[in-house]
Amino acid sequence: MLTPKVHFMKYSFPPSFFPLYRLWQLPYFWAGIKMYDLISGKQILKASYYLNKPQVLERFPLLKADKLVGGLVYYDGQHEDARMCLSLALTATRYDAAIANYVEALELIKGKPYPPAPSLSSTTNNALAKSPTQTKPAGIADVVTGARVKDRLTGKEFVIRARCVINATGPYTDTVRHMDDKTKPKICQPSAGFCGSCVYTTFLFHTTSQYTSPSQMGLLDPSTRDGRVIFFLPWMNFSLAGTTDSPCSLTDHPAPTEAEVNFILEEIRAYLSPDIKVRRGDVLSAWAGIRPLIRDLNSENTQSIARNHVIEVSPSRLITIAGGKWTTYRSMAEETMDKAIEVCNLKSNSSCQTKGLLLEGAHGWRPNLFIQLVQEHGMDVDVARHLTGVYGDKALVIANMASLTGTRWPILGKKLHPEFPFIEAEVKWACQEYACHAVDFLARRTRLAFLNAVAAQEALPRIVELMAAELGWSKSRQKEELETAQSFLGREMGFDLHAQESVPISLTMEETTQLVEKFRKLDSGSKGYISLSDLQRFCEESGEHLSKESLQRALNSMDMDKDGRIDISEYLHFMSALKSGTVAHSPLKRAFNRAPIPVHRSGGGV
């Protein structure tokens, strides 16, 4: 999959290592990673190797040194999976496919099979085109000939006819299979992933601050306290930690939990030097996803289920491709299409052509294309690298859409957030690539929501404003988009996780007395709680100028019972969490303490 000639997207294969703390682990894991190298064959990224203790600590100085024997290093690939998925869909349109997002299958349509197609090259690939007239030979059983679907943006329902229907719906595999036959046993076991690698969006990840993982090395623990695998990887200048694995129910809105966040942090702390404090406040984003694992009907343990795939053909010719992973996506597609040609009387003039096929954006891409953006468009180097690494030759189009920054340098490419290379022109481009909601841009066209939920919240109003201009949204639609995206960030990206709830109040008697006195000063009118207007008044009196939106976010972060106000218990919990680093940053901290934020507590997390 990671072949430059096939696609342009920035990918990497950072080294990851197993820290070894027992001598017997050395030959055991050495044999395992060398078998991994052997199976990779010519496609091996780099060969694995052994590091002694001094070499390990040189490359990963944060690691716990006590009883360390050495480490084994291996290489695995990373890529921008959301962009990869979209590029595949866009590439399909280049070959006359019709694609549609926000379309839901309501039911499968059955009828007599169509006559054999003369050839694939002479038939339309447009799924929305009118189907040819069906023949109905007597004695032939009904087969799946299409689906009734619903446009979730407009509510309109319509029918799509097809010679062959393929079910490639991930965790919704059994939902579609049961549209065909309700009596079928389930073959898909939804598995919730909490924290995880950056190569597959159906895991849950924690993005932690840059300083907690050296950019050149990742860490893998093959056996946690409960037998799971934990890894700690560099990703887009941040770090990812994960993953957990447990059966779950199917949902459109998987959400992280504070318990899973704490589990991952505890496992990481066990491997790091005692003088390194990985705090809850270092977690900048947290999310959950659902893996579509293939069920072993004799086992309910998802941790032992293999990540391979199966192709199933029902008596009514519904073809289901289930399971699998990014590493094998192209071969999965080839096998599925071969099966479709065989089962549904399709004709092909050639074999599968996808091996080595250039994806959308790859045709004019070259490794040094970013230099052209810097020299000809006056763009920041990081922005130029980002654009060419994600969009390929389309980066030139986006650069031409970019607005002036109003500064001496860079000239073009106004950023959506000062800490990230995402620019306003990308929002306009995303609308041309079928982005329909603000969440689409935050989470499915860029990775801002996954990198830092707070930064995503701060960039959101401008994103909505830009999309409104492109898509003609009314004021009410803009308000709806803003609220929906804020709800998404809160529920699914960890923004509303209240870390302080899981931590007992740890304040001295003197600190408690001082905070109670400060609470009374904040509580105008002795109501027994702090309101938004109280916070506004207090900040003005303290000389801290914060926007109403910032104050509202600060209030929400303290409001554990979601009643829109802060009582004394919530206030003490929050201040204790600030003290311990469980909550690393708040815009109110300086106003409350009237002192600069200490460097050792400035993680900035959710």
RODRENDREN-778625 format. One record per residue (C-alpha): x, y, z; residue in one letter. Coordinates in steps of 0.25 Angstrom, whole numbers, padded with zeros to 4 digits, always signed. Layout:
<recs>
XYZa;...
</recs>
This chain:
<recs>
+0000+0000+0000m;+0011+0010+0003l;+0016+0011-0011t;+0020+0026-0016p;+0017+0022-0030k;+0003+0018-0026v;-0001+0030-0018h;+0005+0043-0013f;+0000+0044+0002m;+0010+0047+0012k;+0013+0034+0019y;+0024+0029+0029s;+0029+0017+0035f;+0034+0021+0049p;+0042+0011+0057p;+0035+0005+0069s;+0042-0004+0079f;+0039-0014+0090f;+0046-0010+0103p;+0051-0023+0109l;+0052-0024+0124y;+0055-0039+0125r;+0065-0047+0118l;+0056-0058+0113w;+0048-0048+0105q;+0060-0045+0096l;+0060-0058+0088p;+0045-0060+0089y;+0042-0046+0082f;+0054-0046+0073w;+0048-0059+0067a;+0035-0052+0065g;+0040-0039+0059i;+0049-0047+0049k;+0037-0055+0045m;+0030-0042+0042y;+0042-0037+0033d;+0042-0051+0026l;+0027-0050+0023i;+0028-0036+0018s;+0038-0041+0007g;+0041-0030-0003k;+0031-0020+0003q;+0039-0019+0016i;+0040-0005+0020l;+0053-0007+0028k;+0059-0019+0035a;+0057-0020+0050s;+0069-0020+0059y;+0073-0021+0074y;+0077-0009+0083l;+0085-0011+0096n;+0081-0003+0108k;+0090+0010+0105p;+0085+0010+0091q;+0070+0009+0096v;+0072+0021+0106l;+0079+0029+0095e;+0067+0028+0086r;+0056+0028+0096f;+0061+0036+0108p;+0048+0036+0115l;+0048+0021+0117l;+0049+0015+0131k;+0063+0010+0132a;+0062+0001+0144d;+0064-0014+0140k;+0064-0010+0125l;+0071-0021+0117v;+0070-0015+0103g;+0060-0013+0092g;+0055-0019+0079l;+0052-0009+0068v;+0043-0012+0056y;+0036-0003+0045y;+0021-0001+0042d;+0014+0009+0033g;+0006+0021+0036q;-0003+0029+0026h;-0014+0039+0026e;-0026+0029+0026d;-0037+0039+0024a;-0030+0046+0012r;-0027+0032+0006m;-0042+0028+0007c;-0046+0041+0000l;-0036+0039-0011s;-0040+0025-0014l;-0055+0030-0016a;-0050+0042-0024l;-0041+0033-0033t;-0054+0024-0035a;-0061+0036-0041t;-0050+0038-0051r;-0054+0024-0056y;-0069+0028-0057d;-0073+0023-0044a;-0084+0031-0037a;-0082+0033-0022i;-0091+0039-0012a;-0089+0042+0003n;-0100+0043+0014y;-0108+0033+0007v;-0114+0022+0015e;-0119+0008+0010a;-0133+0005+0015l;-0136-0008+0009e;-0131-0017-0002l;-0139-0019-0015i;-0141-0033-0021k;-0145-0038-0034g;-0142-0047-0046k;-0127-0046-0050p;-0123-0037-0061y;-0118-0044-0074p;-0103-0045-0075p;-0096-0032-0078a;-0089-0031-0092p;-0076-0025-0085s;-0072-0016-0074l;-0067-0006-0084s;-0080-0004-0091s;-0089-0003-0079t;-0091+0010-0071t;-0084+0010-0057n;-0093+0021-0052n;-0101+0014-0041a;-0112+0025-0041l;-0115+0023-0056a;-0128+0016-0060k;-0126+0001-0061s;-0129-0007-0074p;-0142-0015-0075t;-0142-0028-0067q;-0145-0041-0073t;-0152-0051-0064k;-0150-0065-0069p;-0159-0075-0062a;-0153-0083-0050g;-0142-0074-0047i;-0141-0069-0032a;-0141-0055-0029d;-0128-0048-0026v;-0124-0035-0021v;-0125-0024-0032t;-0124-0011-0024g;-0127-0003-0012a;-0136+0007-0007r;-0128+0018-0001v;-0130+0031+0006k;-0122+0044+0005d;-0120+0048+0019r;-0118+0063+0015l;-0131+0065+0008t;-0139+0053+0013g;-0142+0049-0001k;-0144+0034-0004e;-0140+0028-0017f;-0137+0014-0023v;-0123+0010-0029i;-0123-0002-0038r;-0111-0011-0041a;-0107-0024-0047r;-0099-0027-0035c;-0100-0021-0020v;-0088-0022-0011i;-0089-0020+0004n;-0076-0013+0008a;-0082-0006+0020t;-0071-0009+0031g;-0078-0010+0045p;-0092-0009+0038y;-0089-0022+0031t;-0099-0030+0038d;-0110-0019+0037t;-0109-0020+0022v;-0108-0036+0022r;-0121-0036+0030h;-0128-0027+0020m;-0126-0039+0010d;-0129-0050+0020d;-0133-0048+0035k;-0130-0062+0039t;-0115-0061+0036k;-0105-0062+0048p;-0097-0050+0050k;-0083-0051+0045i;-0078-0037+0049c;-0074-0034+0064q;-0073-0019+0066p;-0061-0016+0075s;-0059-0003+0082a;-0045+0002+0081g;-0041+0012+0092f;-0028+0020+0088c;-0020+0014+0077g;-0011+0015+0065s;-0012+0026+0054c;-0014+0017+0042v;-0029+0013+0044y;-0040+0022+0049t;-0048+0012+0055t;-0039+0012+0067f;-0040+0021+0079l;-0028+0030+0081f;-0022+0039+0091h;-0014+0050+0085t;-0004+0055+0096t;+0006+0066+0096s;+0018+0066+0087q;+0028+0065+0098y;+0023+0051+0103t;+0028+0044+0091s;+0041+0046+0083p;+0038+0049+0068s;+0048+0038+0064q;+0043+0026+0072m;+0030+0019+0077g;+0028+0009+0088l;+0020-0004+0088l;+0016-0012+0100d;+0011-0026+0095p;+0005-0030+0108s;-0002-0021+0118t;-0008-0024+0131r;-0020-0030+0125d;-0013-0036+0112g;-0016-0025+0102r;-0006-0017+0094v;-0002-0003+0096i;+0006+0006+0087f;+0011+0020+0088f;+0014+0026+0074l;+0018+0039+0068p;+0007+0045+0059w;+0006+0059+0052m;+0016+0065+0062n;+0008+0059+0074f;+0007+0046+0080s;-0004+0035+0080l;-0006+0025+0091a;-0014+0013+0091g;-0021+0003+0089t;-0032-0004+0096t;-0041-0015+0090d;-0055-0020+0095s;-0068-0024+0090p;-0078-0013+0088c;-0092-0010+0082s;-0094-0003+0069l;-0095+0012+0070t;-0093+0024+0060d;-0087+0032+0071h;-0076+0024+0079p;-0070+0032+0090a;-0058+0031+0099p;-0059+0028+0114t;-0051+0034+0126e;-0048+0020+0130a;-0041+0016+0117e;-0033+0029+0117v;-0028+0026+0131n;-0025+0012+0127f;-0016+0016+0116i;-0009+0026+0124l;-0006+0017+0135e;+0000+0007+0125e;+0009+0018+0119i;+0013+0023+0132r;+0018+0008+0136a;+0028+0009+0124y;+0033+0023+0126l;+0044+0029+0135s;+0039+0033+0149p;+0043+0047+0147d;+0034+0048+0135i;+0019+0052+0139k;+0009+0048+0128v;-0003+0056+0133r;-0018+0055+0130r;-0017+0069+0125g;-0007+0065+0114d;-0018+0058+0107v;-0022+0067+0096l;-0033+0059+0089s;-0039+0045+0092a;-0048+0037+0083w;-0054+0024+0080a;-0057+0015+0068g;-0063+0002+0064i;-0055-0009+0057r;-0063-0018+0048p;-0056-0031+0053l;-0061-0045+0047i;-0067-0053+0058r;-0063-0066+0063d;-0076-0072+0066l;-0069-0080+0077n;-0063-0068+0084s;-0067-0055+0090e;-0053-0050+0092n;-0050-0039+0081t;-0036-0038+0085q;-0033-0052+0079s;-0041-0049+0066i;-0032-0049+0054a;-0032-0036+0045r;-0034-0044+0032n;-0046-0043+0023h;-0057-0052+0017v;-0065-0051+0004i;-0079-0057+0005e;-0089-0059-0006v;-0104-0061-0002s;-0114-0069-0009p;-0120-0056-0014s;-0106-0052-0020r;-0103-0041-0009l;-0088-0041-0008i;-0082-0037+0005t;-0068-0033+0008i;-0065-0033+0023a;-0053-0031+0032g;-0040-0027+0027g;-0031-0015+0029k;-0024-0004+0021w;-0012-0012+0018t;-0020-0022+0009t;-0031-0012+0004y;-0027-0013-0010r;-0026-0028-0011s;-0039-0029-0004m;-0046-0020-0014a;-0039-0028-0025e;-0044-0042-0019e;-0058-0036-0017t;-0059-0031-0032m;-0054-0044-0037d;-0066-0051-0029k;-0076-0041-0034a;-0072-0044-0049i;-0073-0058-0046e;-0086-0058-0038v;-0094-0047-0045c;-0092-0051-0060n;-0083-0038-0062l;-0073-0038-0074k;-0059-0032-0073s;-0049-0030-0085n;-0037-0030-0075s;-0032-0034-0062s;-0033-0024-0050c;-0025-0011-0053q;-0024-0005-0039t;-0010-0010-0036k;-0001+0002-0038g;-0012+0011-0041l;-0010+0026-0039l;-0019+0032-0029l;-0026+0045-0030e;-0015+0056-0027g;-0003+0047-0031a;-0001+0050-0046h;+0006+0063-0044g;+0012+0061-0031w;+0027+0060-0028r;+0034+0060-0015p;+0039+0074-0016n;+0026+0080-0020l;+0025+0088-0007f;+0037+0096-0011i;+0029+0102-0022q;+0018+0106-0013l;+0028+0113-0004v;+0035+0120-0015q;+0024+0124-0025e;+0012+0126-0015h;+0020+0131-0002g;+0014+0120+0007m;+0020+0115+0020d;+0028+0103+0019v;+0020+0095+0028d;+0007+0099+0021v;+0014+0095+0008a;+0018+0082+0013r;+0005+0079+0018h;-0003+0083+0006l;+0006+0074-0004t;+0006+0063+0006g;-0009+0062+0007v;-0014+0067-0006y;-0003+0064-0016g;-0003+0072-0029d;-0017+0078-0024k;-0009+0086-0014a;-0006+0096-0026l;-0021+0098-0028v;-0022+0101-0013i;-0011+0110-0013a;-0017+0118-0024n;-0030+0119-0015m;-0022+0124-0003a;-0024+0137+0003s;-0014+0148+0007l;-0009+0147+0021t;-0007+0162+0023g;+0007+0159+0028t;+0021+0161+0022r;+0023+0145+0022w;+0016+0136+0019p;+0009+0144+0008i;-0002+0134+0005l;-0009+0123+0013g;-0017+0129+0025k;-0017+0118+0036k;-0030+0114+0043l;-0022+0112+0056h;-0008+0117+0059p;-0003+0104+0064e;-0006+0096+0052f;-0003+0096+0037p;-0018+0096+0032f;-0022+0108+0024i;-0035+0115+0020e;-0034+0111+0006a;-0035+0096+0010e;-0049+0099+0015v;-0053+0104+0001k;-0047+0092-0005w;-0053+0082+0004a;-0067+0088+0000c;-0063+0084-0015q;-0060+0070-0009e;-0074+0067-0004y;-0072+0073+0010a;-0086+0075+0015c;-0085+0079+0030h;-0074+0086+0038a;-0071+0073+0045v;-0067+0067+0031d;-0056+0077+0031f;-0052+0076+0045l;-0051+0061+0045a;-0052+0055+0031r;-0044+0065+0022r;-0034+0069+0033t;-0030+0063+0046r;-0031+0076+0054l;-0042+0070+0063a;-0033+0057+0066f;-0021+0065+0069l;-0026+0076+0078n;-0041+0077+0082a;-0039+0090+0088v;-0032+0096+0076a;-0043+0090+0067a;-0054+0097+0076q;-0046+0110+0074e;-0045+0109+0059a;-0060+0105+0058l;-0067+0118+0056p;-0058+0122+0045r;-0059+0109+0038i;-0075+0110+0039v;-0073+0124+0033e;-0065+0119+0021l;-0074+0108+0018m;-0086+0116+0019a;-0080+0125+0008a;-0077+0114-0001e;-0090+0106+0001l;-0100+0117+0003g;-0104+0114+0018w;-0114+0123+0025s;-0112+0129+0039k;-0120+0118+0045s;-0113+0107+0037r;-0099+0113+0042q;-0104+0113+0057k;-0109+0098+0055e;-0095+0094+0049e;-0088+0101+0060l;-0096+0094+0071e;-0095+0081+0064t;-0080+0082+0063a;-0079+0086+0077q;-0087+0074+0082s;-0078+0065+0073f;-0065+0070+0079l;-0071+0069+0093g;-0077+0055+0092r;-0068+0048+0082e;-0055+0056+0083m;-0053+0056+0098g;-0056+0071+0100f;-0066+0069+0110d;-0059+0058+0118l;-0058+0063+0132h;-0045+0058+0137a;-0047+0064+0150q;-0059+0056+0154e;-0050+0043+0155s;-0040+0050+0164v;-0043+0053+0179p;-0041+0067+0184i;-0027+0069+0189s;-0025+0082+0195l;-0020+0086+0209t;-0029+0093+0219m;-0022+0106+0216e;-0024+0105+0201e;-0039+0100+0203t;-0041+0112+0212t;-0035+0122+0202q;-0043+0116+0191l;-0056+0116+0198v;-0054+0131+0201e;-0051+0133+0186k;-0063+0126+0182f;-0072+0135+0191r;-0066+0147+0184k;-0069+0141+0170l;-0083+0138+0175d;-0090+0151+0173s;-0102+0152+0181g;-0099+0140+0190s;-0107+0131+0181k;-0099+0119+0184g;-0093+0117+0171y;-0085+0124+0160i;-0092+0128+0147s;-0086+0133+0134l;-0089+0147+0137s;-0081+0145+0150d;-0069+0140+0142l;-0070+0152+0132q;-0070+0162+0144r;-0059+0155+0151f;-0050+0155+0138c;-0052+0170+0136e;-0049+0173+0150e;-0036+0164+0149s;-0032+0171+0136g;-0033+0158+0128e;-0040+0160+0115h;-0047+0147+0111l;-0058+0146+0100s;-0072+0141+0104k;-0069+0128+0096e;-0056+0126+0104s;-0063+0128+0117l;-0075+0119+0113q;-0065+0108+0110r;-0058+0110+0123a;-0071+0109+0131l;-0075+0097+0123n;-0062+0090+0127s;-0065+0092+0142m;-0080+0089+0141d;-0080+0074+0144m;-0095+0073+0145d;-0098+0081+0133k;-0108+0091+0140d;-0101+0103+0134g;-0095+0108+0148r;-0083+0105+0157i;-0086+0101+0171d;-0076+0100+0182i;-0073+0085+0180s;-0070+0087+0165e;-0062+0099+0168y;-0053+0092+0178l;-0052+0080+0169h;-0047+0088+0157f;-0037+0096+0165m;-0031+0083+0171s;-0030+0077+0157a;-0023+0090+0152l;-0013+0088+0164k;-0010+0074+0161s;-0009+0075+0146g;-0022+0066+0143t;-0027+0078+0136v;-0015+0085+0130a;-0020+0098+0125h;-0032+0107+0126s;-0033+0122+0121p;-0038+0125+0136l;-0026+0120+0143k;-0018+0133+0143r;-0030+0141+0147a;-0033+0131+0158f;-0018+0130+0163n;-0013+0144+0157r;+0000+0137+0154a;+0006+0131+0141p;+0003+0117+0137i;+0015+0108+0142p;+0022+0102+0130v;+0021+0088+0136h;+0006+0089+0136r;+0004+0095+0123s;-0001+0083+0115g;-0013+0090+0109g;-0021+0077+0109g;-0036+0074+0110v;
</recs>
